[in-house]
């Protein structure tokens, strides 16, 4: 099985820094989720509509939105945030 490489958008990096500063327990869970996505990026939920070709991975009330580039073995995290806000 191939290991994917995970990259964060500038937006996702900014959110991750805020989470690290304010919610260290959630930060640890997000880092574990990133490891999970590198091993198997297809465990997230495939999105529909305008967000098709993207996936959502659940970490408590937070969601990680990402794209998979199969040919390059890349998981590209577009955004993450609380589920009430992240899909907007």
C-alpha positions as CSV (number, residue, x, y, z in Angstrom):
1,X,0.0,0.0,0.0
2,X,1.3,3.5,-0.9
3,X,1.8,6.2,1.6
4,X,0.5,9.6,0.6
5,X,2.2,12.9,1.3
6,X,0.0,15.5,3.1
7,X,0.2,19.2,2.2
8,X,-1.7,22.1,3.8
9,X,-3.1,25.2,2.1
10,X,-2.3,28.5,3.7
11,X,-5.8,28.6,5.0
12,X,-5.5,25.2,6.6
13,X,-2.1,26.1,8.2
14,X,-3.6,29.3,9.7
15,X,-6.5,27.3,11.2
16,X,-4.1,24.6,12.5
17,X,-2.0,27.3,14.3
18,X,-5.1,28.7,16.0
19,X,-6.2,25.2,17.1
20,X,-2.7,24.5,18.4
21,X,-2.8,27.7,20.5
22,X,-6.3,27.5,21.8
23,X,-7.2,23.8,21.9
24,X,-4.2,21.5,22.4
25,X,-6.3,18.3,22.8
26,X,-8.1,18.9,19.5
27,X,-4.7,19.7,17.9
28,X,-3.3,16.3,18.9
29,X,-6.4,14.6,17.4
30,X,-6.0,16.6,14.1
31,X,-2.4,15.5,13.9
32,X,-3.4,11.9,14.3
33,X,-6.1,12.4,11.7
34,X,-3.4,13.7,9.3
35,X,-1.4,10.5,9.9
36,X,-4.5,8.4,9.1
37,X,-5.1,10.3,5.9
38,X,-1.6,9.7,4.7
39,X,-2.1,6.0,5.2
40,X,-5.6,5.9,3.7
41,X,-7.0,9.1,2.3
42,X,-10.2,7.3,1.0
43,X,-11.6,6.8,4.5
44,X,-13.1,10.3,4.4
45,X,-16.5,11.1,3.0
46,X,-16.8,12.0,-0.6
47,X,-18.6,15.3,-1.0
48,X,-21.3,16.2,-3.5
49,X,-22.5,19.3,-5.5
50,X,-20.1,22.2,-5.7
51,X,-17.6,20.4,-3.5
52,X,-17.4,17.2,-5.6
53,X,-13.9,15.9,-6.0
54,X,-13.3,16.8,-2.4
55,X,-13.5,14.7,0.8
56,X,-14.4,15.5,4.4
57,X,-12.8,13.7,7.4
58,X,-14.4,14.0,10.8
59,X,-12.5,14.9,13.9
60,X,-15.2,15.4,16.6
61,X,-17.1,18.5,15.6
62,X,-14.4,19.6,13.2
63,X,-14.0,18.7,9.6
64,X,-10.9,18.4,7.4
65,X,-11.7,19.2,3.8
66,X,-9.2,17.8,1.3
67,X,-8.5,16.6,-2.2
68,X,-6.7,13.5,-3.3
69,X,-4.2,13.6,-6.2
70,X,-3.9,9.8,-6.9
71,X,-1.2,10.0,-9.6
72,X,1.1,12.1,-7.3
73,X,0.2,10.3,-4.0
74,X,-0.8,13.7,-2.5
75,X,-3.5,14.6,0.0
76,X,-4.0,18.3,-0.2
77,X,-5.8,19.8,2.8
78,X,-7.9,22.8,1.6
79,X,-9.5,23.9,4.8
80,X,-10.6,22.7,8.2
81,X,-12.9,24.1,10.9
82,X,-16.1,23.5,12.9
83,X,-18.7,21.6,11.0
84,X,-21.2,24.5,11.1
85,X,-18.8,26.8,9.3
86,X,-16.4,24.8,7.1
87,X,-18.7,24.0,4.2
88,X,-19.5,27.6,3.5
